């Protein structure tokens, strides 16, 4: 199963930055500056007007010139930092924001902006900046939510849960902290409580596909496959282009023993992303269950073409070729799977089986012995292989 993001994705509670939006604060309604303003202030305000008009190059020039004349001009540092953040210059933005907090150490908004920028840079100093912002303004929802995300990523789960609790107490009608709390609870294995958190998030953001998706993921983990299917279908309605939703839906159908439905879901996933070998492999499994062996073989080969070291597809290809009577091809596929990942007792037995039926008895005995050595409990499975027959009386395989 694939959860949103690398590991559970976290929501910051802020809308994505539009890189094409104008940077800097909006200018005042009056176009001109008052006569009493100093030259650096006039330059900074001109920069704001240029940024609002979309002329970022000249806006930056105005702010930098203003700061050369007056390095303590807080508004220019703020506007410059916002432009830098929008353009992806996070290091530059952090440097500008450090000037802002030096000039205005009691500004919770500035400390929060610095923390958010440091967070995006992966700078551990983000925690201290968020802490400072929250001491100055304990009612800052985004501060608690983002600090919770930071604590969760660093493994401080108790502090993360407390941060999300504080955010929820402040603005219970917002979904982000509920969603992030659910992600953390999944990581902790507290699935039922995570489901409750995702349900709260979905109630507050019914059109957000992430809430439906992660709620479905948690329900699948809890074994409630029918509810998981419903959740993934809802997520697919909200974000039909996300292949992971269709992939996970296919997996849930497969767990329910519905190969036709799972195959259709996997095909939908591949329409959206054809480069994931796991999806091709699982589509092959669904087709093989429907006795569509040649189509399954094609899928396994597609998976291998994308990742030649993806051993599940080599193993499954061996199984499919074996069903077709291509014992030589099956043996080669099983052997490749074992070259990639040697310690697979079941694969050893499969290779031994096709070798025994092909008349390669000594090699078959070697692989049977290897399987028993890797997993002694497989010995009780050996009598079920008719092709092993007299091989089991070989000294290497007989019981003491």
Rosetta blueprint (number, residue, H / E / L):
1 X L
2 X L
3 X L
4 X L
5 X L
6 X L
7 X L
8 X L
9 X L
10 X L
11 X L
12 X L
13 X L
14 X L
15 X L
16 X L
17 X L
18 X L
19 X L
20 X L
21 X L
22 X L
23 X L
24 X L
25 X L
26 X L
27 X L
28 X L
29 X L
30 X L
31 X L
32 X L
33 X L
34 X L
35 X L
36 X L
37 X L
38 X L
39 X H
40 X H
41 X H
42 X H
43 X H
44 X H
45 X H
46 X H
47 X H
48 X H
49 X H
50 X H
51 X H
52 X H
53 X L
54 X L
55 X L
56 X H
57 X H
58 X H
59 X H
60 X H
61 X H
62 X H
63 X H
64 X H
65 X H
66 X H
67 X H
68 X H
69 X H
70 X L
71 X L
72 X L
73 X L
74 X H
75 X H
76 X H
77 X H
78 X H
79 X H
80 X H
81 X H
82 X H
83 X H
84 X H
85 X H
86 X H
87 X L
88 X L
89 X L
90 X H
91 X H
92 X H
93 X H
94 X H
95 X H
96 X H
97 X H
98 X H
99 X H
100 X H
101 X H
102 X H
103 X H
104 X L
105 X L
106 X L
107 X L
108 X H
109 X H
110 X H
111 X H
112 X H
113 X H
114 X H
115 X H
116 X H
117 X H
118 X H
119 X H
120 X H
121 X H
122 X L
123 X L
124 X L
125 X L
126 X H
127 X H
128 X H
129 X H
130 X H
131 X H
132 X H
133 X H
134 X H
135 X H
136 X H
137 X L
138 X L
139 X L
140 X L
141 X H
142 X H
143 X H
144 X H
145 X H
146 X H
147 X H
148 X H
149 X H
150 X H
151 X H
152 X H
153 X H
154 X L
155 X L
156 X L
157 X H
158 X H
159 X H
160 X H
161 X H
162 X H
163 X H
164 X H
165 X H
166 X H
167 X H
168 X H
169 X H
170 X H
171 X L
172 X L
173 X L
174 X L
175 X L
176 X H
177 X H
178 X H
179 X H
180 X H
181 X H
182 X H
183 X H
184 X H
185 X H
186 X H
187 X H
188 X L
189 X L
190 X L
191 X H
192 X H
193 X H
194 X H
195 X H
196 X H
197 X H
198 X H
199 X H
200 X H
201 X H
202 X H
203 X H
204 X H
205 X L
206 X L
207 X L
208 X L
209 X H
210 X H
211 X H
212 X H
213 X H
214 X H
215 X H
216 X H
217 X H
218 X H
219 X H
220 X H
221 X H
222 X L
223 X L
224 X L
225 X H
226 X H
227 X H
228 X H
229 X H
230 X H
231 X H
232 X H
233 X H
234 X H
235 X H
236 X H
237 X H
238 X H
239 X L
240 X L
241 X L
242 X L
243 X H
244 X H
245 X H
246 X H
247 X H
248 X H
249 X H
250 X H
251 X H
252 X H
253 X H
254 X H
255 X H
256 X L
257 X L
258 X L
259 X H
260 X H
261 X H
262 X H
263 X H
264 X H
265 X H
266 X H
267 X H
268 X H
269 X H
270 X H
271 X H
272 X H
273 X L
274 X L
275 X L
276 X L
277 X H
278 X H
279 X H
280 X H
281 X H
282 X H
283 X H
284 X H
285 X H
286 X H
287 X H
288 X H
289 X H
290 X L
291 X L
292 X L
293 X H
294 X H
295 X H
296 X H
297 X H
298 X H
299 X H
300 X H
301 X H
302 X H
303 X H
304 X H
305 X H
306 X H
307 X L
308 X L
309 X L
310 X L
311 X H
312 X H
313 X H
314 X H
315 X H
316 X H
317 X H
318 X H
319 X H
320 X H
321 X H
322 X H
323 X H
324 X L
325 X L
326 X L
327 X H
328 X H
329 X H
330 X H
331 X H
332 X H
333 X H
334 X H
335 X H
336 X H
337 X H
338 X H
339 X H
340 X H
341 X L
342 X L
343 X L
344 X L
345 X H
346 X H
347 X H
348 X H
349 X H
350 X H
351 X H
352 X H
353 X H
354 X H
355 X H
356 X H
357 X H
358 X L
359 X L
360 X L
361 X H
362 X H
363 X H
364 X H
365 X H
366 X H
367 X H
368 X H
369 X H
370 X H
371 X H
372 X H
373 X H
374 X H
375 X L
376 X H
377 X H
378 X H
379 X H
380 X H
381 X H
382 X H
383 X H
384 X H
385 X L
386 X L
387 X L
388 X L
389 X H
390 X H
391 X H
392 X H
393 X H
394 X L
395 X L
396 X L
397 X L
398 X L
399 X L
400 X L
